Amino acid sequence: MIPIHPSNIKMAEQYCQYAIKLLHDRTPYDREVFQTGVAAHYILEVLGKKANQLERQLLPDEINQTISDTCQELITKSREYDGVPEPPIPLLNIHEAKQITTAWAHRNPLPHDAFYEMPFALNKDWKQVEYNSTDAIFQTIIDMVHYFVDDNGVRTVIVRDYKSSWYITGQLDNLQRKAQAMVAWMKFNPEKIITEVTSIRTGQVLSREIWVQGNSQQLNEWADFIKMSAIALSNPDKLRAQPGPNCFQCPYAHSCKYVTGHANQAKHVVHKYVAALAVAKGLEKDVKSITKESPVQQGNTTVGYVAKESKSLANGATIDFLNVALEAGWDIYHFLDFINITRTQAEKIYRELPKDAREKLNHLFTTNTNTRFGVHK
């Protein structure tokens, strides 16, 4: 039996159950895109636990020093997740994490009485057990959990998830948020749960209040689904491969024997195409790295980077063209007959105009529907 995380359930839904087995078997996959986030999460964990230790909010100088010391540690020591060492974090990612966490931590003091990187685990009977218990079938670690009684005497728990991405739209409705609300409900028995998703890069915060009294049925439904999924997915020997279009963007596509077999043997041509595309996309980063300096050639085919001419206009060319056209006797409207602004350019102009002027332009922004070929997720 293996413990299941909310991200594992999501992986099974997005791709297939076999991806969890490949994860459990520690099959390598590209984690570079996550490195800034990994470093940033660790920095915020250290800051929070420092506030726990001092039993007060950190002072500005303490924030700076703690972040600096933590970044120095990350240069020489990689993190572990569930006992599995993370790959070393590149210096550029550590530097980026230092910048975004420093800016965020100074604007958002961390409560000294919150839990940081709080572990939680349940067994098959849906009873809480130690996180590393061999009986655990469900595990999760929550970035920050703050339980308190507010000024109105309401038992409240804030469950916060940090994101290092630019965009966090839609993050309040996913399975991870439901699992975190479930954990807060089971562990603290609050009257009110506040789920938060915070972009430490932009400062954007999405939040939702859940009053337990009016939503206990919903919380029970979430818990039942998560329990059912954890039990079904916790036996790695019973995880089934389901190769097909769902293989697209799977992080294990280039390592999975079922995907490559499907690309060669599937009877449905669309399935063959998507499986082959999934394998190709999974290998693309390595191929780009290998061929960056030395393209691979065979016959008249080259794989890698080759020089291509592209035609463009010099910066400021629009002004020069306008001035020359006016000197030639054109009026401004004749010149504009040859100029089409894009939607993006129009939106920039729109934002700079006063409100009464903008109202005259609202009808010009239209939305059309067209079809686009591809594999969409």
QUIKA-V539133 format. One record per residue. N is the residue number from 1. PSI is psi as a letter, one per 20 degrees, with the letter a starting at -180 (none if undefined). Layout:
BEGIN
N|PSI  N|PSI
END
This chain:
BEGIN
1|p  2|q  3|q  4|p  5|r  6|h  7|h  8|g  9|g  10|h  11|g  12|h  13|g  14|h  15|e  16|r  17|h  18|h  19|h  20|h  21|g  22|h  23|g  24|h  25|j  26|k  27|p  28|q  29|r  30|o  31|j  32|h  33|h  34|i  35|g  36|g  37|h  38|g  39|g  40|g  41|g  42|g  43|g  44|h  45|g  46|g  47|g  48|g  49|h  50|g  51|h  52|g  53|g  54|i  55|k  56|r  57|q  58|q  59|q  60|g  61|h  62|h  63|g  64|g  65|g  66|g  67|g  68|g  69|h  70|h  71|h  72|h  73|g  74|h  75|h  76|i  77|p  78|q  79|r  80|q  81|o  82|k  83|i  84|p  85|p  86|q  87|q  88|q  89|p  90|q  91|h  92|h  93|h  94|g  95|g  96|g  97|h  98|g  99|g  100|h  101|h  102|g  103|g  104|g  105|h  106|h  107|i  108|n  109|p  110|p  111|q  112|i  113|k  114|r  115|p  116|p  117|l  118|o  119|q  120|p  121|q  122|q  123|a  124|h  125|j  126|k  127|q  128|p  129|r  130|q  131|g  132|j  133|q  134|i  135|i  136|p  137|i  138|p  139|q  140|q  141|p  142|p  143|g  144|p  145|p  146|o  147|p  148|r  149|p  150|a  151|i  152|j  153|j  154|p  155|o  156|q  157|p  158|p  159|o  160|p  161|p  162|p  163|q  164|j  165|r  166|h  167|p  168|j  169|p  170|i  171|i  172|i  173|j  174|r  175|h  176|g  177|h  178|g  179|h  180|h  181|g  182|g  183|g  184|g  185|g  186|h  187|h  188|i  189|l  190|r  191|h  192|p  193|p  194|o  195|p  196|q  197|p  198|p  199|o  200|i  201|g  202|i  203|i  204|p  205|p  206|p  207|q  208|p  209|p  210|o  211|p  212|g  213|h  214|i  215|j  216|h  217|g  218|g  219|h  220|h  221|g  222|g  223|g  224|g  225|g  226|g  227|g  228|g  229|g  230|g  231|g  232|h  233|i  234|i  235|o  236|h  237|i  238|j  239|p  240|q  241|p  242|m  243|q  244|b  245|h  246|i  247|i  248|p  249|j  250|p  251|i  252|j  253|g  254|i  255|i  256|p  257|h  258|h  259|g  260|h  261|h  262|h  263|h  264|h  265|i  266|q  267|h  268|p  269|h  270|g  271|g  272|g  273|g  274|h  275|g  276|h  277|h  278|g  279|g  280|g  281|h  282|h  283|i  284|g  285|g  286|g  287|g  288|g  289|g  290|h  291|j  292|g  293|h  294|n  295|q  296|p  297|q  298|o  299|c  300|j  301|p  302|p  303|o  304|b  305|p  306|q  307|p  308|p  309|q  310|p  311|p  312|r  313|q  314|q  315|p  316|j  317|h  318|g  319|g  320|g  321|g  322|g  323|g  324|h  325|g  326|h  327|h  328|j  329|j  330|q  331|r  332|h  333|h  334|h  335|g  336|i  337|h  338|i  339|p  340|o  341|q  342|r  343|g  344|g  345|g  346|h  347|h  348|g  349|g  350|g  351|h  352|i  353|q  354|r  355|g  356|h  357|h  358|h  359|h  360|i  361|i  362|h  363|i  364|i  365|o  366|r  367|p  368|q  369|p  370|r  371|q  372|p  373|q  374|a  375|o  376|p  377|none
END
